[in-house]
Amino acid sequence: MPGRLTVCALGATSYREGLALQDALVHARAAGDTGDWLVYPDHPPVLTAGRSTGADSLLVDRATLERLGVELFEVPRGGDVTWHGPGQLVGYPIVGLDRVGRDLHKYLRLIEEALIRAMARYGIVAARSEGRTGVWVGERKLASIGVAVRRWVGYHGFALNVCPDLAGFSLIHPCGLKGVEMTSMAELLGPAAPTLEEVREVVTQELASQLGFEQVTPAAPETLHALLRDASRAEDIAT
């Protein structure tokens, strides 16, 4: 199914703002007011707990998180708890799942494949791990994936460790997996590691290819916000 993927690098974005933006964009996509998007926010340090989060996945209490300035959000995506922060490439594909036959398992595997192929372009041999979602280098986890679906529009997405401070993961059992070690492109490649912006471009290319998009169009954050404002006004008029 050919089509166009519009890509927007948002820059610094609070997690709360990112949730609100996703919600509005999913609504607009499901209503036919916009097409498919890939949105890249830069989040401050934050923990997000998916639907499968266990009681023992968090290793510190909320008072400690507050002291550290790390917010905790419960979110409707699949998966357990994870950390987001500077140096991590977080991507939210807001995509109609008709293009993958409304097959959520296939969609997850395509995101994994895109990240694996992107890593191969930097000489990193990444792979899947049987029974565990995400992208791995040996037994170390390089990227986490957790998606949600509403009206057959996918949202939430992936987090690839490009050059973050991996100490953030010490607050949790990453993705609920005890004893799992996280890694990053910077740790694997050393001085040869690419910038976040370079990786974003490569990941965009690979994800568009895996999902079958023929066109990739960049958009400024102002364009996205204006689109959502217009869609909201149209809905207010209709009701």
Backbone hydrogen bonds, N-H to C=O, Kabsch-Sander energy under -0.5 kcal/mol:
donor,donor_aa,acceptor,acceptor_aa,energy
5,L,215,Q,-2.8
6,T,4,R,-0.5
6,T,36,D,-2.4
7,V,217,T,-2.8
8,C,38,L,-2.3
10,L,8,C,-0.8
10,L,40,Y,-2.5
11,G,40,Y,-0.8
13,T,42,D,-2.4
18,G,14,S,-2.3
19,L,15,Y,-2.2
20,A,16,R,-2.1
21,L,17,E,-2.5
22,Q,18,G,-2.3
23,D,19,L,-2.5
24,A,20,A,-2.3
25,L,21,L,-2.5
26,V,22,Q,-2.9
27,H,23,D,-2.0
28,A,24,A,-2.3
29,R,25,L,-2.6
30,A,26,V,-2.7
31,A,27,H,-1.8
32,G,28,A,-0.5
32,G,29,R,-1.0
33,D,28,A,-2.6
34,T,28,A,-0.8
36,D,4,R,-0.7
37,W,94,I,-2.3
38,L,6,T,-2.4
39,V,92,Y,-2.3
40,Y,8,C,-2.9
42,D,11,G,-2.3
43,H,41,P,-0.7
46,V,84,H,-2.3
47,L,71,E,-3.0
48,T,82,T,-2.3
49,A,73,F,-3.4
50,G,48,T,-0.6
50,G,80,D,-1.3
51,R,77,R,-2.6
52,S,79,G,-2.5
53,T,50,G,-1.7
57,S,54,G,-1.5
59,L,171,L,-2.8
60,V,171,L,-0.6
65,L,61,D,-1.9
66,E,62,R,-2.6
67,R,63,A,-2.2
68,L,64,T,-2.0
69,G,65,L,-0.8
69,G,66,E,-0.7
70,V,65,L,-2.7
71,E,45,P,-0.8
71,E,69,G,-0.6
73,F,47,L,-2.5
75,V,49,A,-2.6
75,V,73,F,-0.5
78,G,147,V,-2.2
82,T,48,T,-2.1
84,H,46,V,-2.8
88,Q,85,G,-1.4
89,L,160,L,-3.0
90,V,41,P,-0.6
90,V,88,Q,-1.0
91,G,89,L,-0.5
91,G,158,F,-2.4
92,Y,39,V,-3.0
94,I,37,W,-2.8
94,I,92,Y,-0.6
95,V,93,P,-0.9
95,V,154,G,-1.0
97,L,152,W,-2.7
99,R,96,G,-1.1
100,V,97,L,-1.3
101,G,98,D,-1.9
102,R,97,L,-3.0
103,D,100,V,-1.1
104,L,102,R,-0.8
107,Y,103,D,-2.1
108,L,104,L,-2.4
109,R,105,H,-2.1
110,L,106,K,-2.2
111,I,107,Y,-1.9
112,E,108,L,-2.3
113,E,109,R,-2.6
114,A,110,L,-2.3
115,L,111,I,-2.1
116,I,112,E,-2.6
117,R,113,E,-2.6
118,A,114,A,-2.1
119,M,115,L,-2.3
120,A,116,I,-1.8
121,R,117,R,-1.1
121,R,118,A,-0.5
122,Y,119,M,-1.8
123,G,120,A,-1.5
124,I,119,M,-2.3
125,V,123,G,-0.6
126,A,124,I,-1.3
127,A,136,W,-2.5
129,S,132,R,-0.9
132,R,129,S,-2.7
135,V,143,A,-2.1
136,W,127,A,-3.2
137,V,140,R,-3.0
140,R,137,V,-1.9
141,K,181,E,-2.3
142,L,135,V,-2.7
143,A,135,V,-1.8
144,S,159,A,-2.3
146,G,157,G,-3.0
148,A,155,Y,-2.2
150,R,153,V,-2.2
153,V,150,R,-1.4
154,G,95,V,-3.1
155,Y,148,A,-2.4
157,G,146,G,-1.6
158,F,91,G,-2.2
159,A,144,S,-2.5
160,L,89,L,-2.7
161,N,142,L,-2.4
162,V,87,G,-1.1
162,V,160,L,-1.1
163,C,87,G,-3.1
165,D,86,P,-0.5
166,L,164,P,-1.0
168,G,165,D,-1.7
169,F,166,L,-1.6
170,S,167,A,-1.8
171,L,168,G,-1.2
172,I,169,F,-1.5
173,H,57,S,-2.7
175,C,81,V,-3.1
176,G,173,H,-3.2
177,L,174,P,-2.2
178,K,176,G,-0.8
180,V,177,L,-1.3
181,E,139,E,-0.6
183,T,141,K,-2.4
185,M,161,N,-2.2
186,A,162,V,-2.4
188,L,184,S,-2.1
189,L,185,M,-2.7
190,G,186,A,-2.0
192,A,189,L,-1.5
193,A,190,G,-2.1
199,V,195,T,-2.2
200,R,196,L,-2.4
201,E,197,E,-1.6
202,V,198,E,-1.8
203,V,199,V,-3.0
204,T,200,R,-2.2
205,Q,201,E,-2.0
206,E,202,V,-2.3
207,L,203,V,-2.8
208,A,204,T,-2.5
209,S,205,Q,-2.0
210,Q,206,E,-2.4
211,L,207,L,-2.2
212,G,208,A,-0.6
212,G,209,S,-0.8
213,F,208,A,-2.6
214,E,3,G,-1.5
215,Q,3,G,-2.0
217,T,5,L,-2.5
219,A,7,V,-2.5
223,T,220,A,-0.8
224,L,220,A,-1.5
225,H,221,P,-2.5
226,A,222,E,-2.3
227,L,223,T,-2.1
228,L,224,L,-2.1
229,R,225,H,-2.1
230,D,226,A,-2.5
231,A,227,L,-2.3
232,S,228,L,-2.0
233,R,229,R,-2.3
234,A,230,D,-2.4
235,E,231,A,-1.8
236,D,232,S,-2.1
237,I,233,R,-2.3
238,A,234,A,-2.1
239,T,235,E,-1.7
